[in-house]
């Protein structure tokens, strides 16, 4: 497998392998050992969905050295995690909806981990075996509510606040990838996953010691420096080296 997507045509929802823009339907459990059609499915009338259906979304905060410096924060001793609502998921091409236009609402480009096997309490050296792959994400954040609440679940869980996709790349080393955020064509965030304080395997291990992870679960690994506000009409693009870009607009 390489890039895996989830698609819909009419009432039919299916997973497929993506090769040079062509999609090849999967047969069997996508997290097991699926087979794929030899002939591509015509793309006419096919809609790209969020690439997985997680039982939970877990986010990690203050996990880039450059972002910690930007915020004047000390490096955390262990990953800072919280939950995001699964109803906040938004597919590539979807529109981010700002519920309170009078509040500052920010973009945050992130690399997302997708879990491939049930996992509970494993070491960092074991954790990579349980990672299905990686995809691009946004962690949209209402700063007014974040400051008022003092915790981060509500301000980041509004509908459309977790754009994800378009595909999951299953064959990539995520430890040294360029990560960029563009807003209306202008570069706003520009870093590399080598700046991560806690690497993907460390994150998965840590989370697994606190809860069981299931196939399809998503972990957002944090955002680099350069976060900024969005407004209606904005075009946002997350570019992560080796992954298909994630594009969304704002209304």
Secondary structure, 3 states (H helix, E strand, C coil): CCEEEEEEECCEEEEEEEECCEEEEEECCCCCCCEECCCCECCCCCEECCCCCCCCEEEEECCEHHHHHHHCCCCCCCCEEEEECHHHEECCCCEECCCCCCCCEEECEEEEEEECCCECCCCHHHHHHHEEEEEEEECCEEHHHHHHHCCCCHHHCCCCCEEEEEEEECCCCCCCCEEEEEECCEEEEEEEHHHECCCHHHHHHHHHCCCCECCCCEEECCCCCCCEECCCCCEEEEEECCCCCEEEEEC
